[in-house]
Amino acid sequence: MIYLVYPLVIIVFLLGSHLYGKGKWNDDAFSLGQMKALQGFIAFIIMFHHCGQRTCASWMDKRYYVAGLEFFVPIGYVLVAFFTFCSGYGLYKSLKNKKDYLSGKFIVHRILPIIITGYVVSMIFLLARYLLGHNISSRQLIYYVSGVQLCNPNGWYVIVIPFFYLCFFLAFKFIKNEKTALLAVLLFTVAYQLFGASLDHNDWWVRGEWWYNSIHLFAVGIFFAMNEERIVAHLKKYYTIYFIAGLILIPVLFGLSEFTKAVFSYYGEYSNASHRMLRRLVCLLAEILFSSDVVFWFFLLGMKMKLGNPFLKLMGTVTLEFYLIHGLYVEMFAHHFDEKYRSLYYIRNNAVFVTVVFALGLASALIMKYCGNLVRKLISGKKAEKSMDRA
């Protein structure tokens, strides 16, 4: 039954979409609605990635191996790359379209909600660990509450992305030349990736390559937004060439990235390998090429296909909440919570496992969204917004 996931994913993506014929284009390809629908779809796919990591990843205990979701296991960083591109793109578009966007309220409205949502989910994870009887020492409790160690194993994104939002804020607020501001963001991105590649895997922040191997498209999203009209005009002129080339390169670059990681490895510290940072940078470059091509091709597809169905619209309104909270149910119903602690109940059947995770994850995300809007309404005294900014 689990293999029905694959046609289901295609149906979810295509249902309600509209294709444009020769000489016609989707003028909403980079609109807020399309960005939200795409991000909602990506959040849905990330759920399968996290479920796959607990059922059929190559590194897991073979006693708990259940086939079916292998396709999703190695592509997590590619999926997150969509988010980082949309974040960079949305920030710059908002800068151009909203008065005083970089006022002091930027941090309160754009950065703080991400941090608060991530922290609330982390505390929900902490409560779940206590209820499940996990032995948490006083020192470990301090680590979890302070956030220096992640109580939510998949909560790294809400730690990383606020720093890049802050970088954007500082660069575009205090550097008058926009090209120089973009260069500052790019240099910050490269410095962060070099720093990440210099570290061995650990239990703290920047604990592995997934913390830095998808963030490059944040700066690319800003660059695209700055030059959108010119870039889109060029893509339309040579659309068929770019579309075919991008599609052909997807399996080629995926094979290259997998081969590169197998030969050089991000995990050189476990084999006493020399030049560990250089090895990680080679792996990073291969993954940058692959993820960039996938994102590029899907946005090319979006220029000819308008997404739109009630499910994607719904998912687009709770993308962050679903991304963060569904992992709680992955852990609660996997063989072990966080791969080493007792879970609530082990669901070995993959199809049932995915269904339970999705149903509880979506319900929880909707509740979180409602509560968040209610809090904002109480604080501001105004009607809570029905949708969030694309950034």
C-alpha positions as CSV (number, residue, x, y, z in Angstrom):
1,M,0.0,0.0,0.0
2,I,2.9,2.4,0.7
3,Y,3.8,2.6,-3.0
4,L,0.5,4.4,-3.6
5,V,2.3,7.4,-2.1
6,Y,4.0,8.0,-5.4
7,P,1.0,8.4,-7.6
8,L,-0.7,10.3,-4.7
9,V,2.1,12.8,-4.7
10,I,1.8,13.4,-8.5
11,I,-2.0,13.7,-8.2
12,V,-1.7,16.2,-5.3
13,F,0.7,18.3,-7.4
14,L,-1.3,18.2,-10.6
15,L,-4.8,18.3,-9.3
16,G,-6.5,21.6,-10.3
17,S,-3.5,22.8,-12.2
18,H,-3.7,24.6,-15.5
19,L,-1.2,24.1,-18.4
20,Y,-0.4,26.9,-20.8
21,G,0.1,26.2,-24.5
22,K,2.7,27.4,-26.9
23,G,3.4,31.1,-26.6
24,K,1.3,31.5,-23.4
25,W,2.7,31.8,-19.9
26,N,1.6,31.6,-16.3
27,D,1.9,35.2,-15.2
28,D,1.4,34.1,-11.6
29,A,4.5,31.8,-11.6
30,F,6.2,33.8,-8.9
31,S,3.1,35.2,-7.2
32,L,2.4,34.9,-3.5
33,G,-0.3,32.3,-4.1
34,Q,1.9,30.1,-6.2
35,M,4.8,30.4,-3.8
36,K,2.5,29.4,-0.9
37,A,1.0,26.5,-2.9
38,L,4.5,25.2,-3.8
39,Q,5.8,25.5,-0.2
40,G,2.7,23.7,1.0
41,F,3.5,20.9,-1.4
42,I,7.1,20.8,-0.3
43,A,6.1,20.6,3.3
44,F,3.9,17.6,2.4
45,I,6.9,15.9,0.7
46,I,9.2,16.6,3.6
47,M,6.9,14.5,5.8
48,F,7.7,11.5,3.6
49,H,11.4,12.3,3.8
50,H,11.2,12.2,7.6
51,C,9.1,9.1,7.7
52,G,11.6,7.4,5.3
53,Q,14.5,8.3,7.6
54,R,12.7,6.3,10.3
55,T,11.7,3.3,8.1
56,C,14.2,2.7,5.3
57,A,17.3,4.8,5.7
58,S,20.6,3.0,4.9
59,W,22.0,3.8,8.4
60,M,19.2,2.4,10.5
61,D,19.0,-0.9,12.4
62,K,17.9,-3.5,9.8
63,R,15.5,-5.0,12.4
64,Y,13.2,-2.0,11.8
65,Y,13.8,-1.6,8.1
66,V,10.6,-1.4,6.1
67,A,10.8,-0.7,2.4
68,G,8.7,1.8,0.4
69,L,9.9,5.4,1.0
70,E,13.5,5.1,-0.2
71,F,13.0,7.7,-2.9
72,F,12.4,10.4,-0.3
73,V,15.4,9.7,2.1
74,P,18.3,11.4,0.2
75,I,16.4,14.5,-1.0
76,G,15.7,16.4,2.2
77,Y,18.2,19.2,1.5
78,V,16.7,19.6,-2.0
79,L,13.2,20.2,-0.5
80,V,14.5,22.7,2.0
81,A,16.3,24.5,-0.8
82,F,12.8,25.5,-2.1
83,F,12.1,27.2,1.2
84,T,15.4,29.1,1.2
85,F,14.9,30.3,-2.3
86,C,11.3,31.5,-1.6
87,S,12.5,33.2,1.6
88,G,15.2,35.2,-0.2
89,Y,12.8,36.0,-3.1
90,G,9.9,37.0,-0.8
91,L,12.0,39.2,1.4
92,Y,13.3,41.3,-1.5
93,K,9.8,41.6,-3.1
94,S,8.4,42.7,0.2
95,L,11.2,45.2,0.6
96,K,10.2,46.7,-2.8
97,N,6.4,46.6,-2.2
98,K,6.0,47.5,1.4
99,K,6.6,50.9,2.9
100,D,9.2,51.0,5.8
101,Y,9.6,47.2,5.5
102,L,13.1,47.4,7.1
103,S,11.9,49.4,10.1
104,G,12.3,48.1,13.6
105,K,9.2,46.1,13.2
106,F,10.9,43.8,10.8
107,I,12.5,41.8,13.6
108,V,9.2,41.6,15.5
109,H,7.0,40.7,12.5
110,R,9.4,38.6,10.4
111,I,11.9,37.0,12.7
112,L,10.3,36.7,16.1
113,P,7.3,34.6,14.9
114,I,9.6,32.0,13.4
115,I,11.7,31.8,16.6
116,I,8.6,31.7,18.9
117,T,6.9,29.0,16.8
118,G,10.1,26.9,16.8
119,Y,10.5,27.3,20.5
120,V,6.8,26.4,21.3
121,V,7.2,23.2,19.2
122,S,10.4,22.4,21.0
123,M,8.7,22.7,24.4
124,I,5.9,20.4,23.0
125,F,8.6,17.9,22.2
126,L,10.0,18.3,25.7
127,L,6.6,17.6,27.2
128,A,6.2,14.5,25.0
129,R,9.6,13.2,26.2
130,Y,8.6,13.6,29.8
131,L,5.3,11.9,29.3
132,L,7.0,9.0,27.5
133,G,9.3,8.6,30.5
134,H,12.6,9.7,28.9
135,N,15.3,10.1,31.5
136,I,16.3,13.7,31.1
137,S,19.0,15.0,33.5
138,S,19.1,18.5,34.8
139,R,21.9,19.4,32.5
140,Q,20.1,17.9,29.5
141,L,17.0,19.9,30.5
142,I,19.0,23.1,30.5
143,Y,20.4,22.2,27.0
144,Y,16.9,21.6,25.7
145,V,15.2,24.6,27.3
146,S,18.1,27.0,26.2
147,G,18.0,25.5,22.7
148,V,21.7,24.7,22.5
149,Q,20.7,21.2,21.8
150,L,17.6,20.4,19.8
151,C,14.7,18.8,21.6
152,N,13.0,18.6,18.2
153,P,15.5,16.7,16.0
154,N,14.2,18.4,12.9
155,G,14.1,21.9,14.4
156,W,17.4,23.2,12.9
157,Y,15.7,25.3,10.2
158,V,14.1,27.8,12.6
159,I,17.5,28.3,14.2
160,V,19.4,28.9,10.9
161,I,16.9,30.9,8.8
162,P,16.4,33.8,11.4
163,F,20.2,34.5,11.1
164,F,19.8,34.9,7.4
165,Y,16.7,37.1,7.8
166,L,18.8,39.3,10.2
167,C,21.6,39.3,7.6
168,F,19.2,40.5,5.0
169,F,17.8,43.2,7.3
170,L,21.2,44.6,8.2
171,A,22.6,44.4,4.7
172,F,19.7,46.1,2.9
173,K,19.1,48.6,5.7
174,F,22.6,49.9,6.1
175,I,24.1,49.4,2.7
176,K,22.7,51.8,0.2
177,N,23.8,50.0,-2.9
178,E,21.6,46.9,-3.4
179,K,24.3,45.0,-5.4
180,T,26.7,45.5,-2.5
181,A,24.0,44.5,0.0
182,L,23.4,41.3,-2.0
183,L,27.2,40.6,-2.0
184,A,27.2,41.0,1.8
185,V,24.5,38.3,2.1
186,L,26.4,36.1,-0.3
187,L,29.6,36.4,1.6
188,F,27.7,35.7,4.9
189,T,26.3,32.6,3.2
190,V,29.6,31.3,2.0
191,A,31.2,32.0,5.4
192,Y,28.5,30.1,7.1
193,Q,28.9,27.1,4.8
194,L,32.7,27.1,5.2
195,F,32.2,27.2,9.0
196,G,29.7,24.3,8.8
197,A,32.1,22.3,6.7
198,S,34.9,22.8,9.2
199,L,33.0,21.1,12.0
200,D,32.7,17.4,12.7
201,H,29.3,16.0,13.4
202,N,28.2,16.9,17.0
203,D,25.2,17.3,19.3
204,W,25.1,21.1,19.2
205,W,24.3,23.8,16.6
206,V,25.5,23.2,13.1
207,R,25.7,19.5,14.0
208,G,25.8,18.2,10.4
209,E,25.7,19.0,6.7
210,W,21.9,19.4,6.7
211,W,22.4,22.6,8.6
212,Y,24.2,24.3,5.7
213,N,23.7,22.3,2.4
214,S,20.5,24.1,1.3
215,I,21.0,27.7,2.4
216,H,22.8,28.8,-0.8
217,L,19.5,29.5,-2.6
218,F,18.6,32.2,-0.1
219,A,21.0,34.6,-1.8
220,V,19.9,33.2,-5.2
221,G,16.3,34.0,-4.4
222,I,17.3,37.6,-3.6
223,F,19.3,37.9,-6.9
224,F,16.4,36.5,-8.9
225,A,13.9,38.9,-7.3
226,M,16.3,41.8,-8.1
227,N,16.5,40.8,-11.7
228,E,13.2,39.0,-12.2
229,E,12.0,40.8,-15.3
230,R,15.2,40.4,-17.2
231,I,15.7,36.8,-16.2
232,V,12.2,35.7,-17.0
233,A,12.3,37.4,-20.4
234,H,15.5,35.5,-21.1
235,L,14.1,32.2,-19.9
236,K,11.0,32.6,-22.1
237,K,13.2,33.2,-25.2
238,Y,15.1,30.0,-24.7
239,Y,12.5,28.1,-22.6
240,T,12.6,24.8,-24.5
241,I,16.4,24.5,-24.3
242,Y,16.5,25.3,-20.5
243,F,13.6,23.1,-19.8
244,I,15.0,20.0,-21.5
245,A,18.6,20.7,-20.3
246,G,17.4,21.1,-16.7
247,L,15.3,17.9,-16.8
248,I,18.2,15.9,-18.2
249,L,20.6,17.2,-15.6
250,I,18.4,16.2,-12.7
251,P,19.3,12.4,-12.8
252,V,22.9,13.2,-13.9
253,L,23.6,15.6,-11.0
254,F,21.8,13.4,-8.6
255,G,24.1,10.5,-9.6
256,L,27.1,12.8,-9.3
257,S,26.1,14.0,-5.8
258,E,25.5,10.4,-4.6
259,F,28.8,9.3,-6.1
260,T,30.7,12.2,-4.6
261,K,29.3,11.6,-1.1
262,A,30.2,7.9,-1.4
263,V,33.8,8.7,-2.4
264,F,34.6,11.8,-0.3
265,S,31.9,11.7,2.5
266,Y,30.7,14.3,4.9
267,Y,31.6,11.9,7.7
268,G,35.4,11.7,7.4
269,E,35.8,11.9,11.2
270,Y,34.5,8.4,11.5
271,S,37.2,6.9,9.3
272,N,40.0,9.1,10.4
273,A,40.1,10.6,6.9
274,S,42.5,13.4,6.1
275,H,41.4,16.8,4.7
276,R,37.9,16.4,6.2
277,M,36.8,20.0,5.5
278,L,37.9,19.7,1.9
279,R,36.0,16.4,1.5
280,R,32.8,18.1,2.9
281,L,33.2,21.0,0.5
282,V,33.4,18.7,-2.5
283,C,30.3,16.9,-1.3
284,L,28.6,20.3,-0.7
285,L,29.4,21.6,-4.2
286,A,27.9,18.5,-5.8
287,E,24.7,18.9,-3.7
288,I,24.5,22.6,-4.5
289,L,24.6,21.8,-8.2
290,F,21.8,19.2,-7.9
291,S,19.5,21.1,-5.6
292,S,19.9,24.3,-7.7
293,D,19.0,22.4,-10.9
294,V,15.9,20.8,-9.3
295,V,14.6,24.2,-8.0
296,F,15.4,25.9,-11.3
297,W,13.5,23.2,-13.3
298,F,10.4,23.3,-11.1
299,F,10.2,27.1,-11.4
300,L,10.6,26.7,-15.2
301,L,7.7,24.2,-15.0
302,G,5.7,26.8,-13.0
303,M,6.1,29.3,-15.9
304,K,3.9,26.9,-17.9
305,M,1.7,25.4,-15.2
306,K,-0.4,27.2,-12.6
307,L,-0.8,25.2,-9.3
308,G,-4.1,25.3,-7.6
309,N,-6.2,23.0,-5.5
310,P,-7.8,23.3,-2.0
311,F,-5.3,20.9,-0.4
312,L,-2.2,22.9,-1.6
313,K,-3.9,26.1,-0.6
314,L,-4.6,24.7,2.9
315,M,-1.0,23.4,3.3
316,G,0.3,26.7,2.1
317,T,-1.3,28.5,5.1
318,V,0.4,26.1,7.7
319,T,3.7,25.4,6.0
320,L,5.9,26.3,9.0
321,E,3.7,24.8,11.6
322,F,3.3,21.5,9.7
323,Y,7.0,21.4,8.9
324,L,7.8,21.6,12.6
325,I,5.1,19.6,14.3
326,H,4.7,16.6,12.1
327,G,8.0,15.3,13.3
328,L,6.6,14.8,16.8
329,Y,4.3,12.1,15.4
330,V,7.1,10.6,13.3
331,E,9.1,10.1,16.6
332,M,6.1,9.0,18.6
333,F,5.1,6.2,16.3
334,A,8.6,5.1,14.9
335,H,10.5,2.2,16.4
336,H,12.2,4.7,18.7
337,F,11.8,8.3,19.6
338,D,14.9,10.2,18.3
339,E,16.3,6.7,17.3
340,K,17.2,5.8,20.9
341,Y,14.4,6.5,23.3
342,R,11.0,4.7,23.9
343,S,8.3,5.8,21.5
344,L,4.6,5.8,22.3
345,Y,3.6,3.0,19.9
346,Y,5.6,1.4,17.1
347,I,3.6,1.4,13.8
348,R,5.5,-1.0,11.6
349,N,3.1,-0.8,8.6
350,N,4.4,2.1,6.5
351,A,1.1,3.1,5.0
352,V,-0.6,3.4,8.4
353,F,2.5,5.1,9.8
354,V,2.4,7.8,7.1
355,T,-1.4,8.3,7.4
356,V,-1.3,8.7,11.2
357,V,1.7,11.2,11.0
358,F,-0.1,13.2,8.3
359,A,-3.5,13.3,10.0
360,L,-2.1,14.3,13.4
361,G,0.5,16.6,12.0
362,L,-2.1,18.6,9.9
363,A,-4.6,18.8,12.8
364,S,-1.9,20.0,15.1
365,A,-0.6,22.5,12.5
366,L,-4.1,24.0,12.1
367,I,-4.5,24.3,15.8
368,M,-1.1,26.0,16.1
369,K,-2.0,28.4,13.3
370,Y,-5.4,29.3,14.9
371,C,-3.8,29.9,18.3
372,G,-1.0,31.9,16.8
373,N,-3.5,34.1,15.0
374,L,-5.5,34.5,18.2
375,V,-2.5,35.6,20.1
376,R,-1.6,38.1,17.4
377,K,-5.1,39.4,17.5
378,L,-5.1,39.8,21.3
379,I,-1.7,41.6,21.2
380,S,-2.4,43.9,18.3
381,G,-6.1,44.4,18.9
382,K,-6.7,43.9,15.2
383,K,-8.1,41.1,13.1
384,A,-5.5,38.4,12.7
385,E,-4.1,38.0,9.2
386,K,-5.5,35.0,7.3
387,S,-2.3,34.4,5.5
388,M,1.4,35.1,6.0
389,D,3.8,37.1,3.9
390,R,5.6,35.0,1.3
391,A,8.8,35.7,3.3
